[in-house]
Amino acid sequence: MTDASSRSPRFRTLVQQDIAHFARRDGEAITRGFLLRLFLLTQGFQFVLARRIQDVLPRLPLVGRPARRIWWWWTCRRFGAELAIDATFGGGLYIPHPYGIVVGACTVGRDVTILQNVTIGTRSSDDIGRATIGDGTYLAAGAVILGPVRIGAGARIGANAVVLQDVAAGEAAVGVPARTVRSAHNADLHLN
């Protein structure tokens, strides 16, 4: 029997996709200087890299699962943010400021941006299923996604929005509770 970690994309591929997204967002070419700054000085990238390392630790014989749990605990303490062990993340994860983020069990697609103080979790212990965040989604600072909702590809969730229901692909959601305002491609929400 194989587990999800053995079927997931390789560590190197995911890290390369993460680096590419950081370079795109920062408007930089991938040079030695950029890589040096990314690995040594960019806490957001260090947080994403720590997650990628956490995902490969279970492959170690005997000690992998306990090592993963210890690594997860250390990462939570080091960065003041938590990505649940059973959450899955596609390549190109961009988290520039890894502070106050709490992500429960969910599935996050490729090239997703998560800003500080984002929460993805359940509304109650009766929730069945997990949130699904589509490819190319942008979650602004303080966004809250609760329950087994689906956020479509390319959607934008505004700052401090509380999402309790599905958001269609390419749409923008703002407010408490969140409501769709118009297509994300035409919205001038100043989410960056």
C-alpha positions in Angstrom: 0.0 0.0 0.0 1.4 3.4 -0.9 0.6 6.6 1.0 -0.1 10.0 -0.4 3.4 11.3 0.1 4.8 8.6 -2.3 2.4 9.7 -5.1 2.9 13.4 -4.7 5.2 15.5 -6.9 8.9 15.2 -6.0 10.4 17.5 -3.4 12.7 19.1 -5.9 9.9 19.9 -8.4 7.7 21.5 -5.7 10.6 23.6 -4.4 11.5 24.8 -7.9 7.8 25.8 -8.4 7.9 27.7 -5.1 11.0 29.5 -6.1 9.5 30.4 -9.5 6.4 31.9 -7.8 8.5 33.9 -5.4 10.6 35.2 -8.3 7.4 36.1 -10.3 5.8 37.9 -7.4 9.0 39.8 -6.6 9.6 40.7 -10.2 13.0 39.1 -10.1 15.1 36.8 -12.2 16.3 33.6 -10.6 19.9 34.4 -10.1 22.4 33.2 -7.5 21.9 36.4 -5.5 18.1 36.0 -5.6 18.4 32.3 -4.4 20.9 33.3 -1.7 18.5 36.0 -0.4 15.5 33.6 -0.7 17.1 30.8 1.3 18.9 32.9 3.9 16.8 36.0 4.4 13.2 35.4 3.2 11.2 34.0 6.1 8.2 33.3 3.9 10.2 31.1 1.7 11.9 29.5 4.7 8.4 28.7 6.0 7.3 27.1 2.7 10.6 25.2 2.5 10.1 23.9 6.0 6.7 22.6 4.9 8.2 20.8 1.9 10.8 19.2 4.2 8.0 18.1 6.6 6.2 16.4 3.7 9.2 14.2 2.8 10.1 13.2 6.4 7.6 10.3 6.6 9.7 8.5 3.9 12.5 7.9 6.4 12.3 4.4 7.8 11.2 4.0 11.4 11.8 7.6 12.5 9.9 9.4 9.7 6.5 9.9 11.3 7.8 11.0 14.7 10.4 13.3 13.0 7.6 14.8 10.9 5.6 15.6 14.0 8.6 17.1 15.8 9.5 19.2 12.7 5.9 20.4 12.4 5.9 21.5 16.1 9.2 23.3 15.6 8.0 25.0 12.5 4.8 26.2 14.3 6.9 27.7 17.1 9.6 29.2 14.8 7.2 31.0 12.5 4.1 31.6 14.6 2.0 29.9 12.0 0.5 26.5 11.5 -0.1 24.4 8.4 -1.9 21.2 9.4 0.0 18.0 8.8 -2.9 16.6 6.7 -3.3 19.7 4.5 -1.9 19.3 1.0 -0.2 22.0 -1.0 0.5 22.2 -4.7 3.7 23.7 -6.1 4.3 27.4 -6.3 3.1 28.2 -2.8 3.7 31.8 -2.0 3.6 32.9 1.6 5.5 36.2 1.9 4.7 36.9 5.6 4.2 33.6 7.5 2.7 35.1 10.7 -0.6 34.2 12.3 -1.6 31.8 9.5 -3.7 28.8 10.6 -4.5 26.2 7.9 -6.4 23.1 8.9 -7.1 20.0 6.8 -7.6 21.2 3.3 -6.4 20.9 -0.3 -4.5 23.9 -1.7 -3.8 24.0 -5.5 -0.8 25.3 -7.4 0.5 28.9 -7.5 -1.6 30.0 -4.5 -0.8 33.2 -2.5 -1.5 33.2 1.2 -0.9 36.4 3.2 -0.5 36.9 6.9 -3.3 36.0 9.4 -5.2 33.8 7.0 -7.3 31.1 8.6 -8.7 28.0 6.8 -10.7 25.7 9.1 -14.0 24.2 10.1 -17.2 25.9 11.4 -18.1 23.1 13.7 -17.1 19.6 14.7 -20.0 18.4 12.5 -18.3 19.6 9.3 -17.7 16.8 6.8 -15.1 17.3 4.1 -12.4 19.8 3.7 -11.9 23.1 2.1 -10.5 23.1 -1.5 -8.5 26.1 -2.7 -8.1 26.2 -6.5 -5.0 27.0 -8.5 -3.9 30.6 -8.8 -6.1 31.7 -5.8 -5.1 34.8 -3.8 -6.0 34.9 -0.1 -5.5 38.5 1.2 -4.4 39.3 4.8 -6.9 38.2 7.4 -9.1 36.2 5.1 -11.1 33.4 6.8 -12.4 30.4 5.0 -14.6 28.2 7.2 -16.2 24.8 6.4 -15.9 22.5 3.4 -16.1 25.2 0.8 -14.6 25.3 -2.7 -12.7 28.3 -3.8 -12.4 28.2 -7.6 -9.2 28.6 -9.7 -8.1 32.2 -9.9 -10.5 33.5 -7.2 -9.4 36.4 -5.0 -10.5 36.6 -1.4 -10.3 40.1 0.0 -8.7 41.2 3.2 -10.6 40.1 6.4 -13.3 38.5 4.3 -15.1 35.6 6.0 -16.0 32.9 3.4 -18.7 30.5 4.4 -19.8 29.3 0.9 -18.3 28.4 -2.4 -16.6 31.1 -4.6 -16.6 30.4 -8.3 -13.5 30.4 -10.4 -12.2 33.9 -11.3 -14.5 35.6 -8.8 -13.6 38.0 -6.0 -15.2 37.8 -2.6 -15.2 40.5 0.1 -17.0 41.3 3.3 -18.4 39.5 6.4 -19.9 37.2 5.5 -18.2 37.3 2.1 -20.1 38.0 -1.0 -19.0 37.9 -4.7 -18.5 41.4 -6.0 -17.5 40.8 -9.7 -14.9 38.9 -11.7 -11.5 39.0 -10.1 -9.9 39.9 -13.4 -11.9 43.2 -13.5 -12.0 43.9 -9.8 -10.0 46.8 -8.4 -9.8 45.5 -4.9 -6.3 46.5 -4.1 -5.6 43.0 -2.8 -1.8 43.2 -3.4 
